[in-house]
């Protein structure tokens, strides 16, 4: 049968050409022992019927994290009730019911992976009266009971601004870190995030979390490349610090597909070092800033470096700064090792 050749597709003149990734976005794939650890982590996730934000959000650091035995688990389903313009996670107005056995499956998986720091992240569940807070609480409790040696981090939704749900979630919680991401500077809320989200609402959750549990580290994250100006990053950092946020991460936005918000710019890596220094001057306990940085990327490393000034761990592709002097100083980004 003869082969039928299809005509070449031509780009619409209205479509902006996709920006090429700079050289510093090259990442390494695992091999040898690292590949074996990556495979073990992937198997543990699959066997326990879990979802990870590493996969759902198409994180560029998945091989580096999983090869190190680290992973960020996503609970309450794999689809979100919101439709933010930057996010690769699917959107649905009526998600399936919560899985009652998810906390135990999560605890089993984490216990099998030899982790030091586990991150539990969530999808928005605006369909639930408490936005999923009680389910998140059960997941945290199950992991803490099974693996008490772990430090635990929750990357939480804004709970639709429900401070009572937040209080229930944090009451007697074994969490080490409560994180919630503002994602972008205030001016770009409507451009980047779902209409039900806002910088102001996110700040209220972070501020109240610190008021309720001053012993828990609070954390947030900003993306760059979504239309902000440099000075707006500085202004957003001031607002976050005034809300009592302890740790902050700053990373480059990458569009998951042509249907998502296009990348506006790729700031030079030197800018990330400047933002890191600004964050420390403002009083943040620690900051990870770099093109490849994501909120949950090696999250335990930032916590450990903040708590231990003698910690010499490094984060590939990032400037890591903490409030106390490091010995030796943290290594800057070097494109050739990525």
VEXLOBA-533469 format. One record per residue: x, z, y negated of N, C-alpha, C in turn. Coordinates in pm, whole numbers, plus 50000, padded with zeros to 5 digits. Layout:
residues N
XZYXZYXZY
...
end
This chain:
residues 338
500855000050119500005000050000500895000049876
500664991149781501524990549662501355003049576
502455007049512502425018749424501865014749290
500915022649243500315020049112501025028249007
501635021748911502345028748805501395032248691
501405044848653500545049248544501235047048410
500495044548307501115042748174501745055648125
502795054448044503455066047987502525072847888
502515086147892501705093547797502385093447661
501625092347558502185092647423501625104647349
502475110747271502055122747199501155119047082
500155127247059499275125146946500055127646817
499835119646715500575121746589500245135046523
499105141246562498745154046502499445165846567
500025163746688500625174646763502065176846719
502405189246685503765192346645504685191846765
505875185846752506805185846864507235200046897
507395202847027507795216147070509235218847030
509485230646973510825234246932511705236447054
512925231247049513875233247159514395247547157
514585253047276515145266547285516615266347247
517065275647164518495276647132519305280047257
520615278147250521485280447365521445294947414
521155304247323521235318247364520055322547452
519155313147488518055316547578518355313247724
519575309247754519915306947895519955320247968
519335320748085519345332848166519925329748303
520395340248370521005338548501520025342048612
520055334348721519245337448837520025346548930
519345355349004520055364449094520615357049215
521665362649274522205356949396522745368149483
522965365149610523525374949701522685387549712
523325399049690522625411849701521505413049599
521745407849479520705408549375519455400749417
519655389149482518525381249529517725388949633
518435396449719517775404349822516905415249759
517435421749653516675432149585515455426049516
515655414449454514545407249390513445404449491
513825399549610512855396249714512115408749763
512845419949773512235432549817511195437249717
511555436349588510635440249482509375431649484
509575418649500508445409349502507535412249622
508145415349736507365418349856506555431149839
507165441349774506465454049752505245451949664
505385443449564504255440449474503145433449551
503525423549633502535415849709501855424349815
502635432149889502085440149999501095450549950
501295455349828500405465649775499325459949684
499185446549687498125439549614498135443249466
499345443349408499495447149268499725434849181
499525436749053499845426448954500965431848866
501835423148819502875427448726502785419148600
503075425648487503115418248362504295408648362
505295411748445506455402848457506015388848498
505065388148594504575375248641503485369748551
502485378248518501335373448443501705368548305
502675375248239503075371348104504275361848105
504715357748225505815348148240507075352648166
507435365148188508585370848117509885363748156
510735360148059511995353348089513015362448157
512755375548158513715385048216513345389648357
512375383148420511875388048548512975388948653
513875379048659514925379448760515915390648734
516275392648607517225403148572516655416848604
515375419048567514755432148593514525434448742
513915424748808513575426548948514815427349035
515865420148998517115420849075517755434549059
517385441648952517885455248932516965465648994
515865461049057514915470249117513915475849019
513805469748899512865474248797511695464548788
510525469748758509355461148739508335468548655
507515460948584506435466648505505115462948572
504345472848610503115470548685501915469948592
501055460248617499855458648535498645463048614
497875472548561496735478048632495435474048562
494335476448633492975473648583492625458948587
493305451348671492995437148687494075428148633
493905415148655494895405548608494355396548497
493155399648450492575392148340492095401848233
492225397748108491965406247992490655402247926
489995412047863488755408947791489025403147652
490275402647613490605397047482491375383947496
491395376447389492055363447392493065361947280
494115369947282495175368747182495865355147196
496285349547083496795335847084498185334347140
498875345647163500265345047211500395347947360
499335352947422499445359147554499095349747668
499895350347776499685341747893498695347747992
498335360447975497375366748065495995360448045
495285357748154493985351348147492945359848076
491905353348024490845360247951489505358348022
488735369148032487405368548093486535379048025
485265375848001484395385347932483885396248025
483715393048153483225402848250484195403648368
485215411948359486175413148469485545419648591
486165418048708485675424948828485775440048810
485025447648888485095462248878486505467348907
486815479048854488105485248883488235488249032
489445487349084489685490149225490005505049241
489165512049315489315526549329490625530349397
491135521649483492375524949555493625520049484
493485514549364494655509449292495685520249261
495285532149217496295542549192497175545349312
496575545849433497375548749552498275537049588
497755524749577498595512949603499785512649506
499535515849381500605516049281501645526649316
501185538649350502105549449385502955545749507
502345539249606503085535049726504165524849691
503815515249607504765504749570505945510449493
505665518649393506725524649312507655533149398
507075540749491507885549349578508815541249668
508425528949700509225520749791510335513049723
510425513949589511325505149514512545511949455
512715524849476513915531749432514145530149281
513115532849203513195531449058513595544648992
514145543648871514405555348789513345556848681
512835545748632511865545648522510825534948554
509575538748555508505529348586507615527448464
507245514948438506325511848329504995507248389
503915513348343502575509048381501935503048257
501565490448266500905484248153499485480248194
498665477048098497235474948124496735462548053
495645457148104494895447048029493835454247946
493335447847843492215453647768490965453247855
490235464147857488975464847930487865469347835
487525460347742486475463347645485105464247710
485005460147837483735460947909483425475047957
484415484047953484235497648002484045507247884
483225517547905482915526947797484155533847742
485125536847832486345543647787487535534247781
487265521047786488305510647783489315512047898
488925519448002489805520948119490675533248116
490525541948018491425553348001491475562348124
490335565248184490325574248300491055567848419
490915554848436491615547848544493115548148521
493535546148398494965546548367495515560448396
494735570648361495145584448385495355586848535
494445581748617494555583448762495795576148817
496085564348764497275556848809498545564548776
498615569848655499795577548614499965589848702
498865596948725498925609148806499365606148949
498885595249007499245591849144500725588749157
501265581249061502695577849065503545590349045
503155598848950503925611048921503935620549041
502805621449110502735630349225503615625349339
503625612149359504395606149469505895605349435
506215603049308507625601149267507915609949145
507975623049164508135632149049509465630748976
510455624449039511765622848976511785611748871
510775603248871510725591848778510385596348637
510925588848539510345589648405509305578648398
508145581848342507015572648341506675568148199
506375555348186505995549548057504685542148074
503745544447983502495536947981502495527647860
502365514647885502165504947777500665502747769
500035509447676498575510747672497925500447578
496655497847601495865490047507495535498947386
494785493447291494385501747177493115509747207
492615508747331491425516247374490265514347277
490235502547213489185499247116489115509547003
490245516246978490295526146872489635539346906
489295541547032488585553647076489575565247092
489605574246995490555585346997490175595947100
488895596947134488475606347239488985601647375
488905588747400489435583247525490945585347532
491625583947419493065586247413493385600847446
492605609947390492835624247415492675627447563
491665621747627491475623747771492665618247849
493105606547811494225600047881495495608447873
495765614247758497025621347736496985636147774
495805641647797495705655747831496455658947960
497425667947953498235672148068498945660348136
499165649748063499805637848122501295640148146
501815635348261503245636448290504075625348226
503475617548138504185606348076505415610947998
506465602548004507625604447917507485596047791
506865584147806506735574847694505315569447688
504715569947569503435563247543503735551647450
503465539447497503765527447418502485519647390
502425514247272501355504947236501935495147134
501765482447157502415472247075501535467346960
502105467346840501395461446726501545446246727
502525441046797502765426846823503285418946703
502615419846588503015411646474502825419546345
503275413846235503125420546105501655420046065
501205429545978499775430545946499135417545897
499825409945816499245397845760498825387845867
499445388245983499205378146086498255382646196
497585394046177496655398946278495705388046326
495015381546234493995371746272494595358846327
495845356146292496515344146343496995346146486
497435358246517498135360946643497275368246746
496515378146700495815387046792494315384046800
493665389946898492225388946911491565395746791
490365391246755489685396546637489375411446651
489345416546776489055430846797490285439646781
491445433546760492695441146743493135440446598
493885450546556494445450346420495635459646413
496525457146319497685465646296497225479846262
496175480846180495665493846139495145501846258
494375495246345493835502046463494945506246558
495925497646574497075500946660497835512946605
498035513146473498725524546411497965537546433
496635536846428495835549046445496015554746585
496135546046686496355550546823497735556746837
498735550346782500105555546790500245568846715
499655569546598499735581846518499045593546590
497865590846647497125601346715497815605646844
498445596046913499185599547035500305609247004
501005607046895502085616046856501525629646811
500375629646745499775642346704499325650546825
498695643746921498195650647039499315655747129
500355647347146501445650847236502785648147170
503215656847079504495654747010505685654847105
505465659947228506555660247326506755646847396
505805637647383505915624547445506525614647347
507475606647392508085596147310507055585247284
506905580947159506015569847127506845557347096
506265545847127507025533347123506105521747086
506665511847015505905499746984506845487746980
506245475846962507035463546970506515453146873
507465445246820507155434146731507725421146787
506945410246775507445396846807507845389946677
508865381746682509205373246568509065358646610
508835350146511508625336046541507165332246545
506295340746485504865337746484504355335046342
505305333746246504915330546109505265341046007
505945351746049506295362645957507525359045872
507695366545765508905365545684509805377345717
511095375945694512045386545728511655399845665
511275399645538510965412145470509715418745529
508825410845591507625416645651507965424545777
509035420645846509485428645960509935442345911
510695442545803511145455345745509945463945706
508935457745644507755465145600506975470645719
506875462845826506175467445947506905479146011
508235478646009509025489646064508775502645987
508645501545855508355513345773507005519345814
505995510845831504655515645869504675522346006
505415516546100505505522346234506185536046231
507255536946154507965549746147507105560346079
506365556445977505485565945909504395571146003
504065563246107503075567546207503685576146316
504975578946304505635587746401506175580846524
506265567646520506785560346637508275563146651
508715566046773510105569646800510995557846836
510485548946922511275537546971510585524546933
511375514346905510805501346871511645490246935
510975479646976511675467947028511255455746946
512195446546928511955434346850512475422646930
511635412646956512045401247038511435388246991
511975377247042511525363747006510245360047083
509255355147010508045349847074508365336247136
507875334147258507965321247326506555317147367
506115305547328504755301047360504625298447510
503675304947577503505302847721503095288647758
502395281747667501955268047694501645261147561
501325248347568501005240747447499665245047387
498865252547463497575257147414497685270247337
498845276547344499035289247276499625287047136
499695297847062500275297346928501675291346933
501955281046853503305275046857504345284246795
505585282746839506705290546784506995285546643
507075294746550507315291246411508795289846380
509645298246442511085297946413511855305446520
513155303146523514075310446610515145316746521
514925329146476515935335546389517285336446459
518335335246381519685336746434519855350646494
520575351846607520775365046670521285375746574
522015371946468522535381846374521405389446304
520245382846289519115389446223518635401346305
518705400146437518235410946523519105423346506
520395421246483521285432546459520915439346327
520585431446226520195437046097518915445146110
517935439946187516685447246207516935460246284
517865459746380518195471846456518775482446364
519685478546277520285488146183519235493646087
518325485046042517255489645953516395500146023
516055497746149515225507146225515885520946234
517185521146260517885533946272517935540946136
518145533446029518155539445895516795545645861
515715539545912514375544645885514055557245964
514865560146067514655572346142514155570646284
514075558246335513705556346475514795562446563
514385568046676515355573846770516165563046838
515545551446861516245540546927515545527346905
516305516446919515755503046902516495493346992
515745484147052516335472847125515855460347054
516785452247008516445440846924517265428746966
516605417847002517315405847043516345395247089
516755382647093515845371847131515155373747265
515865379147364515295380647497514565393947518
514575402547418513965415747433512445414547447
511905422147540510475423947557510205438947562
509005442947530508695457147520509095465047644
508875459147762509125466447886510435462447954
511215453447893512465448947953513455460547960
513785464648082514705475848103514365487548011
513075491048011512585501347919513275514747942
513605517748066514255530348095515615531448032
516295520148015517635520247956517575525247812
516595520647736516485525047596516195539947590
515345544847681515055559247684516305567147719
517045562547821518255569847864519315569947755
519505558647686520505558147580520115566947462
518805568047437518325576547329518565591247362
518375594747489518505608747530519945612947558
520805603147589522195606447627523165598047545
523835603647446524755595947362525965590647436
526225595547558527355590747635526985579547732
525725575547733525285564847821525905551547777
526535544447870527235532047836526545519647892
525305520947939524575509347990524355499247877
524265486547913523995476047814522765468147855
522135461947759520965453647783521335439147751
521295430547850521685416647832520855410047723
521535403547628520835396147525520205404547417
520695416947397520055425547298521065434147224
520705437747103521415448147028520655461047054
521325471047108520685483947133521315494147041
520505500646962521005510946871520215523746894
520885534946887520205547846894520695556446778
519955566846750520225574846631521565581946637
521985585846756523255592746769524375582746797
525595585946756526735577146774526995574346921
527195561646952527445557647091528945557247120
529325560747242530725560347284530805552847417
531325540447417531715532147302530485526347232
530685519347118529545513347048528855503247139
527525501447122526805491647204527335477647181
527425469647287527945456047277526945446847210
527385438547117526465429147051526135417547144
525145409747106524725398047182525865387947189
526145382847308527135372347326526475361047404
526265349847338525515338947397526135333947528
527475334747538528115328947655527895336747784
527415349247774527195356947897525755356647941
524905350147866523495349647904523285339248013
end
